[in-house]
Amino acid sequence: MGNATLCRWLAATALPYVLMTVLSCRPVRSVMPGPSHLSLPLVVAAATPAPPPTPTPSPTATSAAGDMHFGQATYYEATGGGACSFDPSPKDLMVAAMNSSYYDSADWCGAFVQVTGPRGQVTVRIVDLCPGCEAVGLDLDLSREAFAQIADVAQGRVSVTWRLVSPDLSGPLTYRFADGASQWWTGIQIRNHRNPVASFEYRDAGGEWISVPRTRWNYFVQVSPGMGPGPYDVRVTDIFGHVLIDRGVPLMPGGTVEGGGQFPAPDAP
């Protein structure tokens, strides 16, 4: 059977999710009963954590912060979903796919870029990967709706400039648990973040911060062992060094937990 069919079969049979990770399966929509959303009241934010064993941020996202990029833009029939494993967002289609050179290990997923074309500007959220953009340069594939803001759709491809931006967002960042997440296989995705995420960590039973690796499908996945039964103290760092710490995050397979805060602007102390 094909890989997509095999992934769906694995999800349906609830086999260990470490096998799904090896097969590069994306999370499937939850069918589990019970609460699927929770808000956290507590958060600690700091520009310089003490003492932080935070991993080095991705060079692709970090080196691009504030830089102006020159390339071309095309468009596609976007849904808001894609390689970044976000849910479709039919009410918000100001989205785009990042070129292969910059996508790396999903470093740009959820980031916002401002694109300037022959007819205007638009700010889009990165939700997908554009493999074909790599051959042309630092290009972007915009949703049809976003492309129409900067050029005539009939043109199909136009020269653009684009740069990373940090827009004000409503609400805190959120933690989306993968379907099938457990104390042995713990997959968490960070959503609604103002700035690109550089690292995600949790505190183990000994009080040490453990860095969780990021997959190309934009979940931070801890295996062998997992993160334990929870609740968790977690730490999220953006590419500018800002840190958010949430305490008491419960394990919620297929559900979403709201954090207690949001990243500040890049130049905030």
C-alpha positions in Angstrom: 0.0 0.0 0.0 1.1 3.6 -0.5 2.7 5.6 2.4 -0.4 7.8 2.8 -2.7 4.7 3.0 -0.3 3.0 5.4 -0.2 6.1 7.7 -4.0 6.2 7.9 -4.0 2.5 8.7 -1.5 3.0 11.5 -3.5 5.9 12.9 -6.7 3.8 12.8 -5.1 0.9 14.6 -3.4 3.1 17.2 0.0 1.5 16.7 2.9 3.2 18.4 3.4 6.7 17.0 7.2 6.3 16.9 6.5 4.1 13.9 4.5 6.9 12.4 7.4 9.2 13.0 9.7 6.9 11.1 7.3 6.9 8.2 7.0 10.7 8.3 3.2 10.5 8.9 1.5 13.7 9.6 -1.0 13.9 12.5 -4.5 13.0 11.6 -7.6 14.8 12.9 -8.6 13.6 16.4 -11.7 11.6 16.9 -11.1 11.2 20.7 -13.9 12.3 23.0 -13.5 14.7 25.9 -12.2 18.2 26.3 -10.0 19.5 23.4 -9.1 23.0 24.5 -7.7 24.4 27.7 -6.3 27.8 28.8 -3.4 28.2 31.1 -3.4 31.2 33.5 0.3 31.3 34.4 3.3 32.4 32.3 6.8 33.7 32.9 8.4 35.8 30.1 11.9 37.0 29.9 14.3 38.2 27.3 17.3 36.5 28.9 16.5 33.3 30.8 18.7 32.3 33.7 20.6 30.1 33.2 19.4 28.8 29.9 20.7 25.7 28.1 18.7 26.8 25.1 19.7 25.2 21.8 21.2 27.3 19.0 18.3 28.7 16.9 18.1 27.6 13.3 20.5 29.5 11.1 18.0 29.8 8.2 15.3 31.6 10.2 17.7 33.6 12.4 20.0 34.8 9.6 16.9 36.0 7.7 15.5 38.1 10.5 15.1 41.7 9.2 16.7 41.0 5.9 15.0 42.0 2.6 14.8 39.1 0.1 14.4 39.3 -3.6 12.6 36.6 -5.6 9.4 35.8 -7.4 5.9 34.9 -6.3 3.4 32.5 -7.7 0.1 31.4 -6.4 -1.7 28.1 -5.5 -5.2 27.1 -4.3 -4.4 27.2 -0.6 -6.5 25.9 2.3 -4.3 27.0 5.2 -3.1 23.4 5.7 0.0 21.9 4.2 3.4 20.7 5.2 3.4 22.6 8.4 0.4 20.5 9.6 -1.8 23.4 10.6 -5.5 23.0 10.3 -7.3 24.5 7.2 -8.2 28.1 7.8 -10.9 29.0 5.2 -11.6 32.3 7.0 -7.9 33.3 6.8 -6.3 32.6 3.5 -3.5 35.2 3.7 -1.0 32.3 3.7 1.9 31.1 1.7 4.4 28.2 1.1 8.1 28.7 1.7 10.8 27.8 -0.7 12.8 24.6 0.0 16.1 26.5 0.7 14.5 28.2 3.7 11.9 25.7 4.9 14.6 23.4 6.5 13.1 21.6 9.5 9.9 23.6 9.5 11.8 26.6 10.9 9.5 29.1 9.1 6.2 27.4 9.9 3.8 29.9 11.4 6.1 32.8 10.7 4.8 36.0 9.1 6.4 37.6 6.0 5.5 40.9 4.3 5.5 40.6 0.5 5.7 43.6 -1.8 4.7 43.2 -5.5 3.9 45.5 -8.4 0.5 46.4 -7.0 0.9 46.5 -3.3 1.8 44.7 -0.1 0.4 41.8 1.8 1.4 40.0 5.0 1.1 36.2 4.9 1.6 33.3 7.4 3.8 30.4 6.3 1.8 27.2 6.3 3.3 25.0 3.6 6.4 24.0 1.6 7.0 24.9 -2.1 9.5 22.3 -3.4 9.5 23.8 -6.9 10.4 27.3 -5.6 14.0 26.1 -4.8 15.1 26.1 -8.4 14.1 29.7 -8.9 15.6 31.3 -5.8 14.2 32.7 -2.6 10.7 32.6 -4.0 7.2 32.2 -2.3 4.1 30.5 -3.4 1.1 32.6 -2.2 -2.5 31.8 -1.9 -4.6 33.1 -4.8 -6.2 35.5 -2.4 -2.8 36.9 -1.2 -1.4 37.1 -4.7 -4.4 39.2 -5.8 -3.3 41.8 -3.2 0.1 42.4 -4.9 -0.5 41.6 -8.6 -3.0 40.7 -11.3 -3.8 37.0 -10.9 -3.6 36.6 -14.6 0.2 37.3 -14.5 0.8 34.1 -12.5 4.4 35.0 -11.6 5.8 38.4 -10.5 9.0 39.7 -9.0 8.7 40.6 -5.3 10.6 41.5 -2.2 9.8 40.0 1.1 10.9 40.1 4.7 10.1 38.6 8.1 7.7 40.7 10.2 6.3 40.5 13.7 2.6 41.5 13.7 0.5 42.0 16.8 -1.6 38.9 17.4 -4.7 38.4 19.5 -4.4 35.8 22.2 -1.5 33.8 23.5 0.5 31.1 21.8 -1.1 27.7 22.0 0.2 24.1 22.4 -1.4 21.6 20.0 -0.9 17.9 21.0 -0.7 15.4 18.3 -3.4 12.7 18.0 -2.1 9.7 19.9 0.4 11.8 22.0 1.2 9.9 25.2 3.7 9.8 28.0 5.9 7.5 25.8 5.5 9.4 22.4 4.8 13.1 23.0 4.2 15.4 20.0 3.5 19.1 20.5 3.1 21.9 17.9 3.4 25.5 18.8 0.7 27.7 17.2 -0.3 31.4 17.1 3.2 32.6 17.8 4.2 36.1 16.8 7.8 35.3 16.0 9.4 32.2 14.5 10.0 29.5 17.2 13.7 28.5 17.7 13.3 25.9 20.4 10.9 24.0 22.7 11.9 22.4 26.0 10.3 20.7 28.9 11.5 20.3 32.5 12.1 16.7 33.5 11.6 15.1 36.9 15.1 16.2 38.0 14.5 19.8 37.1 16.6 19.9 34.0 15.4 21.5 30.8 15.3 19.0 27.9 15.3 20.2 24.3 12.7 18.5 22.1 13.7 18.0 18.4 11.5 19.4 15.7 10.2 17.4 12.8 9.8 18.6 9.2 6.0 18.3 9.7 6.3 21.0 12.4 5.8 19.0 15.6 8.3 18.8 18.4 8.4 15.1 19.2 10.0 13.5 22.3 10.5 9.7 22.2 12.5 7.1 24.0 11.4 8.2 26.5 8.6 10.6 25.9 7.8 13.6 28.1 6.0 11.5 30.8 2.4 11.6 31.9 2.4 15.4 32.6 1.5 18.0 33.5 4.5 19.7 32.1 6.6 22.8 32.6 7.5 24.0 29.1 9.8 26.7 27.7 9.5 28.2 24.2 12.2 30.5 22.7 11.8 32.6 19.6 14.7 33.4 17.2 15.2 36.8 19.0 15.9 35.2 22.3 12.5 35.9 24.0 11.3 33.2 26.3 7.9 32.1 27.4 7.5 29.5 30.2 4.2 27.8 31.0 3.7 25.6 34.0 1.2 22.8 34.5 0.5 22.0 30.8 -1.6 18.9 30.8 -1.2 16.0 28.4 -4.2 16.4 26.0 -4.0 14.1 22.9 -5.6 15.7 19.9 -6.4 18.8 22.0 -5.1 22.4 22.3 -3.9 24.2 25.5 -3.6 27.9 25.5 -0.4 29.4 27.0 -0.3 32.3 29.3 1.4 34.8 27.0 2.7 36.0 23.7 6.1 36.9 22.3 6.9 40.6 22.3 8.2 42.6 19.3 11.7 41.7 18.1 13.3 44.8 19.6 11.6 44.5 23.0 14.0 44.2 26.0 
